[in-house]
Amino acid sequence: MTDTERRSRATEAFFGRRKGKALRGQQAERLEALLPQYLVDLSAPAPQPLNDLFQVPTERLRLEIGFGGGEHLIHRALEYQSTGFIGVEPFVNSMQKLLARVDETGARNIRVYNDDATQLLDWLPDTCLDQIDLLYPDPWPKKKHWKRRFVSQVNLDRFHRVLKPGAFFCFASDIDTYVNWTLQHCHAHGGFEWMAENASDWLTPYEGWPSTRYEAKARREGRSSAYLTFRRV
């Protein structure tokens, strides 16, 4: 990457570290064996239809950006086996956890990408997704880092391009400033309609919601969560 390219992508460094504790031998071997089987290859054109990415027939397609421990992604993949799920997570340890669960459960309706989600979004064809999930993203709480929040006008443009008309963008967070930020950015964008009609609509978890470790931590620390649903118009 040239200096010019690096500067042009500086505001798109949406994730922090990529590695935590070193993977143990068996974990590293499992990741090395499984990742090539499920990794989306951006060097090749996206298949037409995109459903051909998956090893099983799929009727709907969902993208989860930053799946963390993978609890939500594997839960939904097993719950909706006719839906194809693409999960993005640059953190190596989280990727290993998810793929281990995929291997254990036999889920075949999952593909993954282990780098910047904007690269995947730019690779995807127009109007191909039924839903995008952005759940407990890094809030980048310091104001000087707010430009690194994933919700931005340029990324909402990306969402709008790849979502089908009437498809959904779902956002969950326990950080009030990020919830307000997302509401303001979606309203300003004009391509997303907030679906809430009353407070219970955004205070109530999504149907079939599995609590994640991030949500459990927020509750322990006295923070409530918001669950926002926007429809692509």
Beta strands, then each sheet from edge to edge (+ up, - down):
strand 1: 60-65
strand 2: 83-88
strand 3: 110-113
strand 4: 129-135
strand 5: 163-173
strand 6: 192-194
strand 7: 226-232
sheet 1: 3+ 2+ 1+ 4+ 5+ 7- 6+
end
